[in-house]
Amino acid sequence: MSSEHKVVVAVAVARQGQEATLAQRLEEVARASWAEEGVVRYAVHALQDTPGSFMMVEVYSSESAFEAHLATDHVVALIADLPTLVEGDLTVYQGVAEPYSAGPKGRV
């Protein structure tokens, strides 16, 4: 991976009673995202200390790959359904690696 890659970390807390549905939708989006050309990594993790919460760690080859991802049907549909699935707002962090992270253990 290069320092040009865009890294996105998003955290979603399921509304009460929507935990299984949110987990299923996140799996569907992850599987569809793996087929996208600009997606380098797309992983979904359940947060151990916060049941019903999920963290998505996404790595894109570029900003334009991330923008293309946001325009896909599977992401557009998920974003439209977030108000019924997620408590509060989706928390999203975006970053680009610092030059000193170019070593093998500094890469995501």
N, C-alpha and C positions, 0 to 999 in steps of 0.2 A: 504494500500500500504506500501511497505517496502522501506528502503533506498537502497535496491538492484535493484529497478526498474530503468530502463533507460528512461529518458525523452528526447524527441526530439521536438524542435520547428523549423519549417521551414516556410519561407516567400517566396511567389511567386508573382511577378508582371506580369500581363498578357500583352502580346504584344497588341498593339492597334488593335482592331477588333477581338481579340481572347478571350475577357473577358468571354463571355457566354460558349464558348467551354472549356476553362480552368475550369470554375466553374462546368460544367457537368462532366468533367474527374475527378476532385477532389471528387465529390460526388460518382462517381462510385468506385474510389479507397477506399474511406472511408467505403462504404457499404461492399465491399469485405474484407477489413481489419478487420471489426468487427467480421468476422467469423474465424479469425486466433486465434489459441489457446493462443499464447503468447501476444496478444494485450489486454492490460488492458483498455486503452482509446484511441480513435482516433477521434478528433474533428477538423472540418474545420470552420474557422471564416473569414468573410469578414472584412477587415480593414476599419473602418468607415471614417477615415480621408484620405484614399488613395483608391479611386475607382479603381476597377480592381485588387486589391491586396488581397491576401488570406494568412492566417496564419493557419498552421496545428499544433496542439498540440497533441503529440503522447506519450503514456506511454506503455512501454513494460515490461514484467515480468523479462527480463534478456537481456544481450548483445546478447546471441544466438537467442533469440526471435526476436530481432531487425534485426539481420543478416538474419534470415529465412524470415522475412517480405520483406527485400530488394530483395530476390531471387524469390518472387512470380511473377506469370505472369502479374498480374495487375500493380505491381510496376515497373517491367522491361519495360513494354509497355509505362507507363507514362514517365519514365526517358528517353526513346528513343525519345519521342515526345516533351520533354521540349524545345528544341531549336526553335520549331515552335510556341510554346504556351507562353513561358515566355521571358520577356525582361531581358536581362543580365543573371546572374547566380541565381540559387535558393540559398537563404541564409539559412543555416542550423546550429542550435546550438544543442549540445548534452550535457547532464548532468546526474549526479547521485546526489541524495539528500544528503545534509550534515546531520550528526547525529542529530543536533538540530532541524531539520525539521520533526522529527518523530511524533510530536503532531498532533492532528486532523486538525488544521488550517495550518499546515506546509506542508501538503501533497497535491500533484496535483491530 
